[in-house]
C-alpha cells in the first residue's frame, strides 16, 4: 500500500542527519501520505489527523529556518487535510476559519452564500493550470466545485441548473488526465 511505503521512507529519513534538502523531502513525503490516509483510513481518523498535523509542523519548522517548501501547494494540501477532517467531524466554525468558503458555507447551511463562492471557484478554474491538482488532492477541483454547486442549486430549488452543473462536472472528471484511463475502459 502506498501509505506503508511512505511511512517507511519517513522512518528512514528520521535516521539520517538533517539537511535542508532532506527536510524538504520529508515535507513532500509527509504531505503525500495525507491523501492515501484520507481515502484508506478515514478523513477524520486519528492516523490521518496525525499525518496532517505532522506535515503542518514540518512546514512551520522549515519556514522558521528560512527554508520554505519549494511548492507552495504543499501547505494548501495540509490546510485541505485539516478542512476535510473538520468537515467530517461537523466542526462548522473551524471550516469557516480554514477559508474553503463555498463548501464551508454550504455545509454550514448558508447555501446561497456558498453557491456564490462556488460560482467564483468555477469561474477561476483553468483545466490546463489546475488539472494536475487532481493527483495531489485526489479529485479535480473544477469537477468538485461544479458537483458541490449542483447540490447548492438543487437545495435552492433550481433542478435544471443542478443537472447542468452535474453534467459539466462529469464531463470534466472524464477529461481529467488522472481519470481518463479509468473511463476509457467503461
N, C-alpha and C positions, 0 to 999 in steps of 0.2 A: 504494500500500500504506500502511496506517496508520502503520507504523513509520517510513517515509520522511517522512511529514508531521510526525510527532512530532519526528524528528531535525532537520528544517528549522526547526520552531518553536524548538527548543532552541538551534540555531545562531544564530537571530535574537535570542533573549534574551541570549545571550553578548555581543552587540554593544552592548547598552543599559546605561546606568548602573544600578547595583544599588540596589534599594529593597526594603523588607520585602515589599511586595506582589508585586514581580517575583520575589523569592526563593521566595515561597510558590507562585507559578505555575510556576516552574522545577521545584520539587519535584514538584508534581502531574503535570506533563508527563513528567518523568523516570520516575516510578513507572508512569504509563500506558504507557510504552514497554516495560516489562518483559513484560507479558502477550503482546503480539504477537510479541516476540522468542522467548519460551518456546515458542510454537506454530509459528512460521515457521522460525526458525533452528535451535534445539535447546535443550533445557533446560540443558545444560552447555556450550553454545557460548561461546567467548571473548567474543563480542559481547554475549551475554546476561549473562554474569557481570560484564562491564564496566558494563553498564547498572544492574545490581543494586548493585554497589559504588559507582557514582556517586550513585545515589539515597540510599544509606546515608550517604555522605559529606555530601551536601547537607542531609540531616536532622540529622546531628550538628552541622554548622556552624550551621544555623538555631537549633538548641536552645542552642548556646554563645552565640549573640547574644541569647538570651531571646525567640526568635521560633519557638516550636514550630509544626509544621504544624497547620492548622485541623482536619484529620481524623486522629485517632489511628490509623485503619486504614491510613494510608499506610505507617507503619513496619511494621505487620503484613504488608503486601504485600511489602515489601522482605525481611523475615525469611522469608516464604514462598518468595520467589525464591531466597534462599540455601539454604533447606531442599531445595527440589526439585532444584536444581543438584547438591547433595551426595548426594541420593538417586540420581540418575542416575549419578553418579561413584562410587557404592558407598562413600561415606565415612560408615559407620555411627556412628563416635564423634561426628562433627560433627552428624549428625542428632539424636542424643540430647541434645546441648548446645542445640540450637535449639528443643527443647521441644514439637514436634508429636508428642506421645508415642505415641498409638495407632499411627500409621503407622510412626514410627521404630522402635518396639519390634517391630512386625510384620516390618518389613524386616530387623531385626537378629536375627530368629529367635526372639524371645521372644513367641510367638504368643498365649498365654493372657493375659499382661500387656497386650499390645497390644489384644486384644479387650476387656479390662476398660476401658481408656481410650476405646476406640471406643464402648462402651456409654454412657459418660458423655457423649461428643460427641453421640450420637443423642438422648439424654435432654435435653440442653441446647438442641438445635436448635429454633428457632422460625421457621417459614417466613415469617411476616409481618415479623419483625425481621431475619432473616439472608438472605432471598431475594435482596435487592439485591446481596449479595456475589458472586453468580454472575457479574455483569458485571465486577466488579473482579478476580476470581481465575480467570475462565474456566470455572468449574464451580460447581454448587450444593454447598455444604459438607455439607448434610444427605444429599443423594443420594450424595456421595462417601463420607461416613462409613459409610452403610449398605452401599455397594459393598465397601469395604475390610473391614467387619465380616463380610460374606458370605464373603469369601475366608478370613478367620480361622476362621469356623465350619466351612467346608469342610476346611481343613487340620487342624482339631481333631477331625474325624470326625462332624460334625453336618450332613449334607447338607440335611435338612428346614429347619433354621434358616437355612442359607445360601440356600436357594431363597426362603424367606420374605423375607429381607432384600434379596435381589436384586430381587424383585418390588416391594417397597416403594420401593427406590431408583429403579426405572424409573418408577413412578407419580409419585414426587416430581419426578424430572427432567422428565417430561412436563408437570407442573403449574407448573414454574418459568417465570415470565414471559419470560425470555430465550430459552427453547427452545420455548415454546408454539406460536409461529408455524411453526417448522420441523416439528413433529409434526403440526400440523393439515393439512399437505399430503401426509402419508404415507398 
